[in-house]
Amino acid sequence: MGAISLKLPEDVLQASRRCADSLHLSMAAYIRQAVERMNSKDAGVTPGKTFGRGLEESAQRKHARQP
């Protein structure tokens, strides 16, 4: 499993902690579920259409450049 590091505004971090606590989840599990939900078809987002050229296209280009 890969790992990421992210910086969140303090208010977002505190709200996330409260939500994770109320759901009896670790912060990692809470954030993982949030990402999975946003990546799902249920989120109503067409992959590649969300952020300009799309995250998937950017990731593919980056991967293709690596030796």
C-alpha positions in Angstrom: 0.0 0.0 0.0 1.3 3.4 -0.9 1.5 6.4 1.5 0.8 10.1 1.1 1.4 13.1 3.2 -1.0 16.1 3.1 -1.5 19.4 4.7 -5.0 20.5 5.6 -6.3 23.8 6.9 -6.8 23.5 10.7 -10.6 23.8 10.5 -10.8 20.9 7.9 -8.4 18.8 10.1 -10.5 19.4 13.2 -13.8 18.6 11.4 -12.2 15.5 10.0 -11.0 14.4 13.4 -14.5 14.9 14.9 -16.1 13.0 12.1 -13.6 10.1 12.3 -14.1 10.0 16.1 -17.9 9.9 15.8 -17.6 7.0 13.3 -15.1 5.2 15.5 -12.5 5.3 12.7 -8.8 6.3 12.7 -8.0 9.4 10.7 -6.3 7.2 8.1 -9.4 5.0 7.7 -11.6 8.1 7.5 -9.5 9.8 4.8 -9.2 6.5 2.9 -13.0 6.1 2.8 -13.4 9.8 1.8 -10.9 9.3 -1.1 -12.6 6.0 -2.1 -16.0 7.7 -2.1 -14.7 10.6 -4.3 -13.2 8.1 -6.7 -16.3 6.0 -7.0 -18.9 6.3 -9.7 -21.4 7.4 -7.0 -19.5 10.7 -6.7 -21.0 11.7 -10.1 -17.5 12.6 -11.5 -16.3 11.5 -14.9 -12.6 10.5 -14.5 -10.4 12.8 -16.5 -13.0 15.5 -16.6 -12.6 17.0 -13.2 -9.4 19.0 -13.1 -8.6 20.3 -16.5 -6.8 17.5 -18.3 -7.6 15.2 -15.5 -5.7 13.4 -12.8 -5.6 10.1 -14.5 -4.0 11.7 -17.7 -1.5 13.5 -15.5 -0.6 10.4 -13.7 -0.2 8.4 -16.9 2.1 11.1 -18.4 4.2 11.2 -15.2 4.5 7.4 -15.2 5.5 7.3 -18.8 8.4 9.8 -18.2 9.9 7.7 -15.4 12.8 5.4 -16.4 
